[in-house]
């Protein structure tokens, strides 16, 4: 009888551990993706990226704005309400074309160079609701 009790006890214990693992993973996913921003990368305004570019140079940032395309410059940028912008590069142009003039959340490595100015090398981009 004790052998059967030990087996049942172990099965119950492992089931509880598995359920706790599923709960933790589910909670982590919901917290990381539920609000549009990851908790480790709070949003930085386009204004701040333009005002203090050296602060963010080489760092992964998340910002929000309207995606625009400039045919003259042949480049995409994220534009805020004050018409300040940051160029975005390194992403599939077909996807970007589909979300021009939409409000987007962009995450990527922020950098500065003489040719482009301030820009974000996109890791991910998504349209807000």
N, C-alpha and C positions, 0 to 999 in steps of 0.2 A: 504493500500500500504506500509506503514512503517513496518508493521509486516512481510511482505514478504521480504522486503529489509533487515531487521535484520536477518532473517533466512538465506538468501543467503550470507550475510556478515559473519555470523558465520561459515557456511559451507566452505566458501573460506578461512577464517582464520585458521580453523582446518586442512584443506587440506595443506596449506602452512607449518604449524607446523609439520605435519606428514612427508612431503617431506624433510624438514630440518633434522628431526630425522633420516630418512633413509640415507640421504647424510652423516651425521656425523658418523653413524655406519659403513657405507660402506667405508668411508675414513679411519676410525680407523682400520678396518680389513685389508685394503690394506697396510697401513703403518706398521702394526704389523707383517704381514706375507709375505709381498712382497719380502723382501730381504734375507730371511733365518734366520735373527736374530730379536729378539724383541728389541724395542728401549730401554726398561728398563734393558736389560741384554746384553750389548755389549760383543763381543767375547773376551775371555782371551786366550792367546796362551798357548799351552802345556808347552812350555819353562818357562813361568812365573809361571804356577802352580807348576812346579818342583823347580824353583828357590826360590820362595817366598810362600811356602805352608801355613805358618801361617797367611798370609794376607788374604787368601781366605777360611780358615777353617770355616766350618759351613755356608758358604754363597752359594747362588745359582749362578752358573757360566754357561757360554756357551763357548764351545771350538770347534775347528775343527781339523780334522786329518783323518788318515786312520785307519779303524777298523781292528785290528789283533786279532788272537786267538793263545794262547800258550797251546799246548796239555800237555806239561810238568807241567805247573802251573795250567792248567785247568781254565784259565781266559781270559777275553777279555780286550783289552786296545785300547786307541786312541793314535796313534803314529804320530809325526810330521815329517817334512822333515829331521831334524837332528837326527832322531831315538830316541828322548826322548818320554816317554810314561806316560800315566795316566791310571790306571785300571778303568774299568767301571763295575758296579754291579747293581743288582736290576731290571733287565729287562728280558722280555721273550727271552729265549735262542734260540727258533726257529726263531724269527725275527732277532736276532743278527747273527745267522748262515747264513742267506740269504744276509747279507750285509758285510760279511768279505771281506777285501781287497778293499773296496769302501771308498771314501771320505765321511765322515759323519760330521754332526753338532750335538753335544751332549749338552743337558741342564740338570742340576741336582745339587744336594747338594754336594759340595766338602768337603772331610774330610780326616783325616789321622789316621791310626792305626798301631800298631806294626806288625800285621800279614800281612796285605795287602799293607801297605805303603800309598801312596797318591792315592785316588780314587774318582770317581764321582758316586753317587747313582742316576741313571738316572731317570729323569722325562719324557724327550722326546729325541728321536734320529731320525734323518732323513738323507737320502742320498742327497748329493749335486748333482747338474746337471753336 
